[in-house]
């Protein structure tokens, strides 16, 4: 489910940034770079973190971080 949502955000976000906001392909790609890097970094740490903390606290933390990131992106687009 998370993978499908991330792919959807990248796909629809690309259309939004390029067509509605008017950003070029390079700028749009660079906007998504921190998300891609954080996803790779987080995936690398997940196995060890689940063993220590359990799945539920990590899922809640991940969803909160995602919500904060989306809120920051949205507030950036308003200005």
C-alpha positions in Angstrom: 0.0 0.0 0.0 2.8 2.4 0.9 4.6 1.8 -2.3 1.4 2.4 -4.4 0.9 5.7 -2.5 4.5 6.8 -3.0 4.3 6.0 -6.7 1.0 7.9 -7.0 2.5 10.9 -5.3 5.5 10.9 -7.7 3.3 10.4 -10.7 0.6 13.0 -9.9 3.1 15.3 -8.3 5.1 15.4 -11.5 2.1 16.5 -13.5 1.2 19.1 -10.8 4.6 20.7 -10.6 5.2 20.7 -14.3 1.7 21.8 -15.6 0.0 23.6 -12.8 3.0 25.3 -11.2 5.1 25.5 -14.3 8.4 24.0 -13.0 10.7 22.3 -15.5 11.6 18.6 -15.5 14.9 19.1 -13.7 13.4 21.3 -10.9 10.5 18.8 -10.4 13.0 15.9 -10.2 15.1 17.8 -7.7 12.0 18.4 -5.5 11.4 14.7 -5.3 15.1 13.8 -4.6 14.9 14.3 -0.8 11.9 12.0 -0.7 13.6 9.3 -2.7 16.8 9.6 -0.6 14.9 9.4 2.7 13.0 6.4 1.5 16.2 4.5 0.6 17.8 5.5 3.9 14.7 4.6 5.9 14.3 1.2 4.2 17.9 0.4 5.1 17.2 1.0 8.8 13.8 -0.5 9.0 14.8 -4.1 9.7 16.9 -3.3 12.8 14.4 -0.7 14.1 11.5 -3.2 13.9 13.5 -5.7 15.9 14.1 -3.1 18.6 10.9 -1.1 18.8 8.2 -3.2 17.1 6.2 -2.4 14.0 3.4 -0.3 15.4 5.5 2.6 16.8 7.5 2.7 13.6 4.3 2.8 11.5 2.9 5.7 13.5 6.1 7.6 13.4 6.4 7.1 9.7 2.9 8.3 9.0 3.5 11.4 11.2 6.7 12.2 9.4 4.9 11.8 6.0 2.1 14.1 7.1 4.5 16.7 8.2 6.4 16.5 4.9 3.2 16.8 2.9 2.1 19.8 5.0 5.5 21.5 4.5 5.2 20.9 0.7 1.7 22.3 0.7 2.6 25.4 2.6 5.6 25.9 0.3 3.3 25.8 -2.7 1.1 28.5 -1.3 3.9 31.1 -1.2 
